[in-house]
Amino acid sequence: MDGEQALPRAKRLWIGADVVITLKKQNLQGIFGFYPPPREVTTAHALELSWLFNDLRDLFRKEGLLDSISREVFFQELAAAASASVRENPEIDARSLCRAVTLKAEEVYEEMKEK
């Protein structure tokens, strides 16, 4: 992720594991009034962040670290890191945002490997 060239971009925005990455705030509702709404990450860099989520999903699957339960926890933590980064710096660039999420993914990876 270091360097001058543009980051890859997803063809579509991420939606999965109760996380939605958006360009504009959606204020999504929960399903049937029972399930909580998905965690929204709203950023101008939604396509770059969506690409990263897809890439991390593939890497963690390849390592055999994601199942139906760990998948949700993993992406919720990544979404929380992304949201915190945007909240702390609303003008954050795509590279810095993706770097913050990657650092969180590395932290989670180490925790998963210890189990």
C-alpha positions, -999 to 999 in steps of 0.1 A, spaced: 0 0 0 30 23 1 39 41 -30 26 67 -54 3 46 -77 -34 46 -71 -49 19 -49 -70 -8 -65 -107 -2 -64 -135 -27 -61 -161 -29 -88 -189 -27 -62 -192 -15 -27 -188 -40 2 -218 -55 18 -214 -85 40 -208 -97 76 -232 -70 89 -209 -43 74 -219 -19 46 -193 4 30 -209 35 15 -201 67 -2 -230 85 14 -247 78 48 -275 53 43 -291 51 78 -299 14 72 -325 -3 94 -323 -37 109 -342 -67 94 -377 -73 108 -370 -50 137 -352 -78 153 -317 -78 139 -296 -46 145 -287 -25 114 -254 -33 97 -224 -12 107 -220 15 81 -186 29 70 -192 60 50 -161 74 32 -152 90 -1 -128 61 -5 -155 34 -3 -143 16 -35 -107 13 -23 -118 2 12 -142 -23 -4 -113 -37 -25 -93 -41 7 -121 -59 25 -124 -83 -4 -87 -89 -5 -85 -95 33 -114 -118 31 -96 -139 5 -63 -139 24 -79 -149 57 -100 -176 40 -69 -190 23 -53 -193 58 -85 -211 70 -91 -184 97 -127 -174 87 -158 -193 95 -194 -181 98 -188 -167 133 -152 -154 131 -161 -137 98 -186 -113 114 -163 -105 143 -134 -99 119 -152 -75 96 -169 -57 125 -134 -50 139 -121 -38 105 -152 -16 101 -148 -1 135 -111 7 127 -122 23 94 -149 43 110 -126 55 138 -100 66 113 -126 86 93 -141 101 125 -106 112 137 -97 126 103 -126 134 80 -101 143 53 -82 110 55 -68 98 22 -75 64 8 -39 51 15 -40 62 51 -75 47 56 -65 14 41 -32 13 61 -52 18 94 -75 -11 84 -45 -33 74 -29 -27 108 -60 -38 125 -62 -69 103 -26 -77 112 -35 -74 149 -65 -96 145 -44 -121 125 -19 -124 154 -48 -130 178 -63 -157 156 -30 -175 152 -25 -176 190 -58 -195 195 
